Amino acid sequence: MIVKLKNKLVLHRFIKTYTKLIYFLILQLYFKMEKDSNIKQIKKLLVANRGEIAIRVFRAAAELKIKTVAVYTYEDRYSLHRYKADQSFQIG
């Protein structure tokens, strides 16, 4: 039991850190594009992930008014990440 709890705690911390990093990178790219007129603004973001990380990326993109696209397999057709995205496509 203790080992499982430790693994979940480590995984939860990893997900929080990973999500913050992705959010920071998206923000950094977004503001860099606003300042530099030669760089085109991100209009659409493809998230090839699922689960909590994908949902957090979708939330960050929505705050920045970036459209999102999710890809999913047949087995994941009822997953939450598919419904949180603006568009979703089945790839397998």
C-alpha positions as CSV (number, residue, x, y, z in Angstrom):
1,M,0.0,0.0,0.0
2,I,2.7,2.5,0.9
3,V,4.5,1.8,-2.4
4,K,1.4,2.4,-4.5
5,L,0.7,5.6,-2.5
6,K,4.2,6.9,-3.2
7,N,4.0,6.1,-6.9
8,K,0.7,8.0,-7.1
9,L,2.1,10.9,-5.3
10,V,5.2,11.0,-7.5
11,L,3.0,10.7,-10.6
12,H,0.7,13.5,-9.4
13,R,3.7,15.8,-8.8
14,F,5.1,15.0,-12.2
15,I,1.8,15.7,-13.9
16,K,1.5,19.1,-12.1
17,T,5.1,20.0,-13.0
18,Y,4.7,18.8,-16.6
19,T,1.4,20.8,-17.0
20,K,2.9,24.0,-15.6
21,L,5.8,23.6,-18.0
22,I,3.5,23.2,-21.0
23,Y,1.4,26.1,-19.9
24,F,4.5,28.3,-19.5
25,L,5.8,27.3,-23.0
26,I,2.4,28.1,-24.6
27,L,2.3,31.5,-22.9
28,Q,5.9,32.2,-23.8
29,L,5.2,31.4,-27.5
30,Y,2.0,33.3,-27.5
31,F,3.5,36.6,-26.1
32,K,6.6,36.2,-28.3
33,M,4.3,36.1,-31.3
34,E,2.4,39.1,-30.2
35,K,5.6,41.2,-30.0
36,D,7.2,40.0,-33.2
37,S,5.1,40.8,-36.3
38,N,7.1,38.4,-38.5
39,I,5.9,35.4,-36.5
40,K,2.4,34.1,-37.2
41,Q,0.1,33.6,-34.2
42,I,-0.9,30.1,-33.2
43,K,-4.4,29.5,-34.5
44,K,-4.8,25.8,-33.8
45,L,-3.1,23.3,-31.4
46,L,-3.0,19.6,-31.9
47,V,-2.8,17.7,-28.6
48,A,-1.7,14.1,-29.2
49,N,-2.2,13.1,-25.6
50,R,-5.1,12.1,-23.4
51,G,-6.1,12.3,-19.8
52,E,-5.4,15.0,-17.3
53,I,-2.5,16.5,-19.1
54,A,-4.5,16.9,-22.3
55,I,-7.4,18.5,-20.5
56,R,-5.1,21.0,-18.8
57,V,-3.5,21.9,-22.2
58,F,-7.0,22.4,-23.6
59,R,-7.9,24.7,-20.7
60,A,-4.7,26.8,-21.2
61,A,-5.3,27.0,-24.9
62,A,-8.9,28.2,-24.3
63,E,-7.7,30.9,-22.0
64,L,-5.4,32.1,-24.9
65,K,-8.2,31.8,-27.4
66,I,-6.4,29.1,-29.4
67,K,-8.5,26.4,-31.1
68,T,-7.7,22.8,-30.1
69,V,-7.7,19.5,-31.9
70,A,-7.7,16.1,-30.2
71,V,-6.9,12.7,-31.8
72,Y,-8.3,9.5,-30.4
73,T,-8.5,5.8,-31.1
74,Y,-11.7,3.8,-31.3
75,E,-11.2,2.6,-27.7
76,D,-11.0,6.2,-26.5
77,R,-14.1,7.4,-28.3
78,Y,-15.9,8.3,-25.0
79,S,-12.8,9.8,-23.3
80,L,-13.2,13.3,-21.8
81,H,-10.3,14.8,-23.7
82,R,-12.2,14.2,-27.0
83,Y,-15.1,16.4,-25.8
84,K,-12.9,19.1,-24.2
85,A,-11.3,19.9,-27.6
86,D,-12.8,22.1,-30.2
87,Q,-12.4,19.4,-32.8
88,S,-11.6,15.7,-32.5
89,F,-10.6,13.1,-35.1
90,Q,-10.4,9.3,-34.8
91,I,-7.1,8.0,-36.0
92,G,-7.3,4.3,-35.2
